[in-house]
Amino acid sequence: MSTTGESSRRAWVLVITSIASLMVVLDALVVATALTAIRTDLGASVTELEWTVNAYGLGFAVLLMTAAAAGDRWGRRRVFTAGVAVFALASLACAVAPNVATLVAGRVLQGAGAAFVMPLALALLGAAYPPAMRPKALGVFASVSGVAVPLGPLLGGAVVAGISWPWIFWINVPSGAVLVYLALTRIEESRGPDRAIDLPGLVLITVGSLGLVWALVQGNTAGWGSTEIVGAVVVGLLAIGAFAGWQRRAAHPMLPPHLFGSRRFAAGNVVIFFHWGSALGAVFFMAQFLQTGLGYGPLAAGLGLVPWGLTTAIVPQWAGRLVGRFGERPFIVAGLGLHSLAMVWLALVADPAVGYWAIVAPLVLSGSGIAMCLPAAQSAVLTSVPPQLIGKASGAFSAMRQLGGAFGVAVLVVGFTAAGSYTTSETFTDGFAAAVVASAVLAVAGALAGSVIPRRRG
């Protein structure tokens, strides 16, 4: 293939996978400014609102490793395309949902479709670009995904104010159809070298992920010391432990244990767990703070989050270009440090009477920090493995990200309910302050994990 043809092929892969990731990340965030409308329209409780967010993460996290293995076996483009189609159909189910239970079921199915999109998007991207070009491509990929941060709450607010909340899901149907067509006509098929399916490993990692995520999303409702939650945690941990042991003996492991011998691979996965936990938990509460705490309408709340989100669309491109020169460590540590500082700042100024301009600076600081960290964490994981293991590495990375998201929302809800409630704007603000402090703590944990990554890439 000519140089021009190769460049064109890579460009199409980058465009299609980036737009697909935008759609997937967007639906993790677009409900943020629609939560108040959903609560009013469907009579949802705070627990049910948490489920509308975490149900998506549940379906997502549980199937990520399975999706990566399926891509290696049956073709990454084929599995990616199937994931987009399932995601679009699940969005249709969410759009017509008559009650909270149906909406939550649709969100689980959406997450399942997303699980077959994100790791395969990263695998297709990693296969298309050589290691030297990968950090820059990942910077663009992260930047496009980052557009979801300002666009999600803003789009959700605009749709809720202008039409109604179901339309935040309707838009995925035509978008998914276009992506399916482009993927089938513009991306070449690729497979991993290990096409055997590790069935025992697949069962163990699915059970382990389901147990842990179930405990995280149900803990605040059932009680963290209840039999249900303790049992789910025990089953999840035992299954994960059995999975780790099996991978050392399996002829065709889903996740080769030797990958964790790399500090960059291991630490990068821990970083994304705490990064996304802190970020998704913060988004869950910040949009509600603008509405319930400060009295904004859904559109105004979406506009209010734009300064925060714009940085996540701009900063990753800059960070992606520099990661190859300076390594991942400084961008992870500095980025999560800035985000943590911003969360503490918001906790100190949070008040029902606070003016909007008093929270703009911490919003920008937070968004900049989150955006600095993401491409660096991706680079640490995906450039520390040989090309033939890109699919497995992207599956592990995406699984840790979604597990972190469920963990983060659960932790912040614990902080919120311990200090506040939805009763009045004052009680909500009290809970919000506690929640963002918890977000800061998660960010610090991620920064500490990032500090062990070597200063420069090997």
Order of alpha helices (4+ residues) and beta strands (2+ residues): alpha-alpha-alpha-alpha-alpha-alpha-alpha-alpha-alpha-alpha-alpha-alpha-alpha-alpha-alpha-alpha-alpha-alpha-alpha
